[in-house]
Amino acid sequence: MLQNMIDSSMKKSPWIFHINAGSCNGCDIELVSVLTPRYDAERYGFKLCGSPRQADIVVVSGPVTMQSRERLRRTLAQVPEPFCVVSLGSCPRSGNVFKGSYAIDGPLEKYVHVDVSVAGCTPKPEAIIAGLAQAAQLLEEKRKEARK
């Protein structure tokens, strides 16, 4: 019974941890706007957390740069299983306008399995919320599989 209560509460409040892997901050600004009262992603239970050790969903923005690569790996290693990874914008998937640069070591899928990709440069807040909702659904399925 206690486990059912814990599972029910965790389903309704996935915590998000954001990693900037070298972005231009366009996606970061849109992610912040999703959490403000205008779009209010917190009404769906999404809450930004300050530590990867508390995260359920990891949102990565920007192309993976040579400088951020190792920090990205170390941060993702701290996130408890099961978790979902959301790539925010075009940069984590393809490098976008930064592709071909000597400083880029992406795409993100080279380092971690990406569960949900939110496309766009910069993605609209509605698309970000839809991507987070999809990640929350996948997270629930991963938790069910982990309990078996």
Secondary structure as the mmCIF struct_conf table of DSSP 4:
data_model
#
loop_
_struct_conf.conf_type_id
_struct_conf.id
_struct_conf.beg_label_comp_id
_struct_conf.beg_label_asym_id
_struct_conf.beg_label_seq_id
_struct_conf.end_label_comp_id
_struct_conf.end_label_asym_id
_struct_conf.end_label_seq_id
HELX_RH_AL_P HELX_RH_AL_P1 LEU A 2 LYS A 11
TURN_TY1_P TURN_TY1_P1 LYS A 12 LYS A 12
STRN STRN1 TRP A 15 ASN A 20
BEND BEND1 ALA A 21 GLY A 22
BEND BEND2 ASN A 25 ASN A 25
HELX_RH_AL_P HELX_RH_AL_P2 GLY A 26 LEU A 35
BEND BEND3 THR A 36 THR A 36
TURN_TY1_P TURN_TY1_P2 PRO A 37 TYR A 39
HELX_RH_3T_P HELX_RH_3T_P1 ALA A 41 TYR A 44
TURN_TY1_P TURN_TY1_P3 GLY A 45 GLY A 45
STRN STRN2 LYS A 47 LEU A 48
BEND BEND4 GLY A 50 GLY A 50
HELX_RH_3T_P HELX_RH_3T_P2 PRO A 52 GLN A 54
BEND BEND5 ASP A 56 ASP A 56
STRN STRN3 ILE A 57 SER A 61
BEND BEND6 GLY A 62 GLY A 62
HELX_LH_PP_P HELX_LH_PP_P1 PRO A 63 VAL A 64
STRN STRN4 THR A 65 THR A 65
HELX_RH_AL_P HELX_RH_AL_P3 MET A 66 GLN A 78
BEND BEND7 VAL A 79 VAL A 79
HELX_LH_PP_P HELX_LH_PP_P2 PRO A 80 PRO A 80
BEND BEND8 GLU A 81 PRO A 82
STRN STRN5 CYS A 84 LEU A 88
BEND BEND9 GLY A 89 SER A 90
HELX_RH_AL_P HELX_RH_AL_P4 CYS A 91 SER A 94
HELX_RH_3T_P HELX_RH_3T_P3 ASN A 96 PHE A 98
TURN_TY1_P TURN_TY1_P4 LYS A 99 GLY A 100
TURN_TY1_P TURN_TY1_P5 TYR A 102 ALA A 103
STRN STRN6 ILE A 104 ILE A 104
HELX_RH_3T_P HELX_RH_3T_P4 LEU A 108 LYS A 110
TURN_TY1_P TURN_TY1_P6 TYR A 111 TYR A 111
BEND BEND10 VAL A 112 VAL A 112
BEND BEND11 ASP A 115 ASP A 115
STRN STRN7 VAL A 116 VAL A 118
BEND BEND12 GLY A 120 THR A 122
HELX_LH_PP_P HELX_LH_PP_P3 PRO A 123 LYS A 124
HELX_RH_AL_P HELX_RH_AL_P5 PRO A 125 ARG A 147
#
